[in-house]
Amino acid sequence: MAADRYRPGEPFFTDEQLAILKKEGQILQRPPKHLFFKEGEWTNFVLVPLKGHLKVTKGAPERLIGIRKGLQPVGESSARYGSPRSANVWSIRDVEVLHLSANQWNDFVDENPRVLDALIYMLTSRLGEADTRLTHSELAAEPRLALALQELIESGLGDEIATGVLLELDHEELAQVSGLSVESVKKIMKIFRDGNLVRTGRRRVIIQDVPFLRRIATGDRTASARRDTAE
């Protein structure tokens, strides 16, 4: 019986389960900013990210609900209950996903109690994630953006380079992640640049001082203070 239980920290699927799913489904490769499905859409397939990250957004303007990676299934509620999509799902960078029909997914879950257990744990974790985002929405704009950048780095989206940590995102995507307007993101990024905290380019943000970014996220320091110190 213990083998049928999912324990937090374990991979979502066992190697054997993943091998079965790969035989059943179709592996797709998609470029950055590919829209897999839209909020309100009546589709019911499930995606399992194999490589890369998916972002889940909701509303107009779109706001980030979460970042999915590491075999965490996406779209499972519509597949299970036949309901419309509750959110949009996009690729962030190049991704490889496993595409499963609703029938394939539901039959697999019914035959694998451990996966059902993992789904319950995942949904509970997502509720906690939503509560955390609600708390973050009460922060001032500068720490909110710093916190969003920190979250992206911690999710594995940042690449270590000689001058810092590289994130391949544009202002619109940063607005979605932080819950700020695009104009607010542009203004704060200018403050960050003036303080030598970041460098930016076309769909590129290089965080030059990650520890200081964390201090801004907690409200301990501001980018303006860093700029004044640098001067």
ZATORNU-800592 format. One line per field, with one value per residue (C-alpha): x, y, z; residue in one letter. Coordinates in steps of 0.2 Angstrom, whole numbers. Layout:
! ZATORNU-800592
east = X_...
north = Y_...
up = Z_...
guvo = a_...
***
This chain:
! ZATORNU-800592
east = 0_14_21_4_6_15_27_31_48_47_45_27_28_39_51_39_24_32_38_19_14_27_20_2_5_13_29_28_42_37_46_45_28_18_0_-6_-23_-34_-44_-62_-58_-67_-52_-48_-30_-17_1_16_32_47_59_58_44_26_18_-1_-9_-27_-38_-36_-23_-15_-8_3_-5_11_26_25_40_47_33_19_3_-6_-24_-29_-45_-53_-48_-56_-72_-75_-75_-68_-50_-48_-32_-20_-5_11_29_42_57_59_49_46_29_20_2_-11_-30_-42_-46_-28_-25_-41_-38_-20_-25_-39_-26_-13_-18_-1_-4_-21_-12_1_-13_-21_-5_-1_-18_-16_1_-7_-20_-5_4_-12_-13_6_3_-12_-1_13_0_-1_17_24_29_48_48_35_45_61_51_45_63_68_54_60_78_72_61_76_73_89_106_122_133_149_140_126_110_101_82_75_59_51_42_25_30_38_21_12_23_23_5_11_7_19_22_26_38_47_49_55_67_75_77_85_97_102_107_117_106_101_106_93_92_79_70_85_87_104_103_120_117_105_108_104_88_83_85_74_61_60_58_75_83_78_86_88_98_110_111_115_129_136_137
north = 0_12_11_18_34_50_58_77_79_64_65_67_51_36_31_17_28_41_28_22_40_43_28_34_52_64_74_91_105_123_140_154_162_148_148_131_135_150_154_149_138_121_109_95_88_88_94_87_98_87_101_120_130_134_149_150_167_173_188_204_211_194_190_176_161_150_143_124_113_96_84_94_91_106_106_91_99_101_84_76_86_93_111_126_131_141_150_153_142_148_142_154_148_133_119_100_94_77_80_68_66_67_49_44_55_49_31_33_42_29_15_23_28_36_49_54_56_67_77_81_87_97_106_109_117_128_135_140_148_158_164_170_179_188_194_199_210_221_226_242_242_241_226_217_218_212_198_193_193_183_170_168_165_152_143_139_151_161_157_160_171_181_197_190_180_181_181_180_190_206_220_212_196_204_214_197_189_204_210_227_237_237_256_253_239_251_264_253_244_261_264_247_251_268_258_246_232_226_228_226_222_215_201_201_206_203_203_210_209_195_197_216_211_200_214_225_211_210_229_231_242_251_252_271_268_257_271_284_273_270_288
up = 0_4_-14_-20_-9_-15_-4_-5_-13_-24_-43_-49_-59_-56_-71_-75_-75_-86_-99_-100_-103_-116_-126_-124_-128_-141_-137_-144_-145_-145_-146_-133_-130_-138_-132_-128_-123_-117_-102_-106_-120_-122_-124_-113_-116_-103_-104_-95_-96_-100_-103_-100_-91_-94_-86_-81_-83_-80_-82_-93_-92_-89_-72_-67_-58_-57_-66_-70_-73_-69_-75_-66_-76_-83_-89_-79_-72_-89_-94_-78_-77_-94_-88_-99_-96_-80_-86_-101_-103_-112_-115_-107_-117_-129_-121_-124_-117_-117_-125_-118_-123_-109_-111_-110_-95_-85_-89_-82_-66_-63_-64_-53_-36_-32_-47_-39_-22_-31_-39_-23_-15_-30_-30_-11_-15_-28_-16_-4_-19_-23_-5_-6_-22_-14_0_-13_-21_-6_-8_-15_-34_-32_-20_-30_-46_-36_-28_-46_-53_-38_-40_-59_-54_-40_-53_-63_-77_-74_-82_-74_-84_-81_-77_-66_-69_-86_-88_-106_-103_-109_-100_-104_-96_-81_-79_-79_-66_-54_-56_-61_-77_-91_-88_-70_-74_-87_-73_-60_-72_-76_-57_-56_-71_-64_-48_-58_-51_-68_-87_-100_-119_-131_-121_-109_-90_-82_-63_-58_-39_-33_-15_-16_-26_-12_1_-10_-11_8_9_18_5_-11_-28_-26_-10_-21_-34_-21_-13_-31_-34
guvo = m_a_a_d_r_y_r_p_g_e_p_f_f_t_d_e_q_l_a_i_l_k_k_e_g_q_i_l_q_r_p_p_k_h_l_f_f_k_e_g_e_w_t_n_f_v_l_v_p_l_k_g_h_l_k_v_t_k_g_a_p_e_r_l_i_g_i_r_k_g_l_q_p_v_g_e_s_s_a_r_y_g_s_p_r_s_a_n_v_w_s_i_r_d_v_e_v_l_h_l_s_a_n_q_w_n_d_f_v_d_e_n_p_r_v_l_d_a_l_i_y_m_l_t_s_r_l_g_e_a_d_t_r_l_t_h_s_e_l_a_a_e_p_r_l_a_l_a_l_q_e_l_i_e_s_g_l_g_d_e_i_a_t_g_v_l_l_e_l_d_h_e_e_l_a_q_v_s_g_l_s_v_e_s_v_k_k_i_m_k_i_f_r_d_g_n_l_v_r_t_g_r_r_r_v_i_i_q_d_v_p_f_l_r_r_i_a_t_g_d_r_t_a_s_a_r_r_d_t_a_e
***
